[in-house]
Amino acid sequence: MRSIRLIARLDIKGPNLIKGIHLEGLRVIGAPNEYALRYYQQGADELIYMDIVASLYGRNSLGEIVQQAAQDVFVPITVGGGIRSVDDATRLLRCGADKVAVNTAAVANPGLISDIARRFGSQCMVLSIEAKQIAPDRWEAYTDNGRERTGLDVIEWVKRGVALGAGEILLTSVDKEGTRKGFDLPLLHAVTSEVGVPVIASGGMGHPEHLVEAVQQGQADAVAMADILHYGRATVGDIRASARKAGVDVRVYEPV
């Protein structure tokens, strides 16, 4: 039985932690590392930092934020947004990241997936996919924070990305993101049934029960949470307790 990871997702614009709906209408929440420390202390298994404007500006500006976080937070950190080269990945890993998530640059240059995986290991290379439904049981991959169409079928792109060396998939439903209505379960199931690497469900968590659905119906290996945590509608501890009650295997967390 696999242990499901509870991951706090922090979307960053400039120095601020932000939150949107369908990846738009961004609202400032606060200082990212204050929230990161809070979620770590609540028992988050991992953190994801996403620079959501990096692809627009052609650079990831999270190095300093991650460097500060790594001094206080001792769980794996994934960093994404604007990573265009092995050098970009190297810089963020040196700042304290454990994994890098790549979307836009991987679509433009799929060989980057293999380059990062060869250099640092597949476990370090997370393929980030922003999916929008275009027909029944069909989804298209988007880039630039859900703004740009790629023409790529999500399922085909996932399979190709894993074949190129991606060791994990961060799967964000643009349709569900920020809605608090639960994950896109058909999308999740379609992806998890095709690949053997861990899949992180992202976009739509509004209630602890949504995690249970993502795991039991979508076969997710991990769940990324933002809105539900940022607005204090549940703590990581609440969500962990709810998962355990439903029979989902999660890590036993004992406060330090």
N, C-alpha and C positions, 0 to 999 in steps of 0.2 A: 504494500500500500504506500503510495507516494505522499509525502508531506507537502501540503499546499502552502505556498509562500504568500504572506500578506505584505504588499509593497505600497509604500506611500509615494505618490507621484507629485512632483513639484514642477509646474510649468513656470518658466522665468522669462520676463521681458525686462532687459536692462538690470537694475538692481532689485526688482520687485518680484515677489511671488504673485501670480495672477491666476484668474480662472475665467473661462468663457463658457459659451453654450454653442455646440457644433463648431468648436474651435474659433468662434468669433465673439464679438461683444465683450472684450476682455475687461475684467474688473480687478483692481489692485487689492490683494489680500493683506500683504504685509512683508516683513523681512524674511526671506526664504529660510535662512539658517535657524531662526527662532522656531519656525514650524518644524524644520527637519529634526532639531534637537527634541522637540516635544514628541514627535512621532517615534523617534528612537527610544525615548524614555517610556513611551506607552507599549513598546515591544514590537515595532515594525521589523520585519525580517530583512528588508532591503529598502533602499531609496532610489528613485529615478528622478534625475534632474533633466528637464528638457528646455533648451534655449529656443523659444518658439518663434523668434524673429531672425535667428542666425542665418537661415538659408536666404532670406531677403538681403541681408547685408554681407553674406559671403564669409562669415566668421562666427566662431563660437566664443562667447565672452564669459563662459562659466568658470574658467580656470581659478580665479581668485575665490569665488564663492565655494567651489568644491574643496579647494585647499583649506579654507576655514572650517568647512563642515567635517573634513576628515580628521581634524584635531579633536573633535568632540563626539563623533558618531562612529561606532565600531561595528557596522554591518555593511555588506556590499553596497557600493554606489554605482549606478549606471548613469552615464552622461550622454545626451544626444542633442542634435541640432547643429547644423553647419559643419559637420565633420566631413571633409572633402579629400583627405589624404591620410596615409600612414603617419605622416608627421603630426597632423592634427590630433590623431588618436594618441600618439606617443606623448604629446604635451599634456593632454587631459589625464592620461594614466599616471604621468609623473606628478600631477597635482593631487592625486589621491583617488581617482576613479578606479574601479575594478573592471568595469565593462564599458564599451562604447556602443551607442545605438545609432545606426545610420539609415537614412531614408532617401532623401533627395539625391545625394551623391551616388548612392548605390544604384538608383534607377538610371542615372546618367552614365555611370561607369560600373557595371556589375562586377568587373574584375577587382574593384576595391574590396569587396566582401572577401575574396580569396586572399588578397594582399594582407588585410588585417588579421584574418584567421591564421595565415601562415606565420606571421610575425609574432602574434601574441597568444595563439590558440583559439580554437572555435568557441570555447566557453566565454571568451572576451568579446566576441563579435555578435551583437544583437541586431537583427534586421527589424527595423521599425516600419510598420505598414499602417497607413491611414486608409481605411476602407469605406467606400460609399456604395450602397446598394443601387444597382442600375436595372435590375430585372429580378424576377423570382429566382432565388438561389444563385444570383450572380452579383459580384461585387467588383468595383474597379479600384485600383490603387491610386491614391492621390499623394501629392507632395506639397511642400511649402505650407505646412500647417493646414492641410485640407483645402487649399485654394486651387491647386493646379492638377488637371487631369493628366494621367500618364498613358491611358489606353491599355494598361496592363490588367489582365484578369488576376485578381488577388490569389486565387488558388494556384494558378500556374506560376505566378511570381514567387509565392512562398516555396513551392517545390524547387524552383530554380535557385532561389537564395540559399536553401539548405544544401543543395548539391554543390554550390560554390563555397560552402564552408560556414554559413551562419549557424551558430550553436544555440540560438534562442530567438524567438519571435515576440516582439511587442506589437500586439494587434489592437489598434484603436479604431473603434467604430465612430466615424464622423457623425453618422445619423443619431447615435445614442449619446454622444459625448455631452456632458453637462445637463442632461435631461432628468437625471435621477430616476429613470424609468426601467433600469436594469440593462444588462448587456445584450448585445445582438447574439442570441443563442444559436440561430442557424449559421451565422457567419463563423462563430467559434467552433461549432461542431464540424463545419465543412473544412476548416483549417486543421484542427487537431486530428481529424481522421486521415489526413493526407501526409502528415510529417511526424517523425519520431523525436523531434527536439522539443524542449519545453516551450509552451505558448503562454504568454502573459495576456490576460484579458484586460482591456482598458476601455473606458468610455461608457458611462451610464450607471455606475453604482450609486444607488440612493438609499439603500436599506441593507442591513446585514444579510437578509435572505437572498439578495441578488448574488452574493458570493457563492452561496450553496447551489444556486441554479447554474452559475458559470462552471462550477466543478462537476456537479452531477449530470447536468444536461449538455454542457458545452465541452466537458473534459479538459478544462483549463488546468494548467499546472501552477498558476499564480494569478493573483488579482491585483491590479493597480488601482489605487483609490486616491481621489483628490477632494472633490466637492464635499463628500460625506464627512471627511476629516476637517477640512479647512473651516467649514461652517459649524463645526462642533456638534453635528447631529448624531455622531457616534465616535467613540475612541477606538483605537486599534484593539484595546483590551475587550471592549464590547463586541467587536466583530469576531475576535478570536473565540470568545465564550459562545457566541451564537453558532459559529462554525462547529465547534466541538459538540454542542448540544445536538446538532443535526447529523453528527457522525462523520464530519469531514476531518481528516487527519491534519492537524496543524501543530506547529512546534509548541512545546510546553514553554511558556515564558515565565521566568522568575525575575522580578525586579531586582536590579543590582543594589 
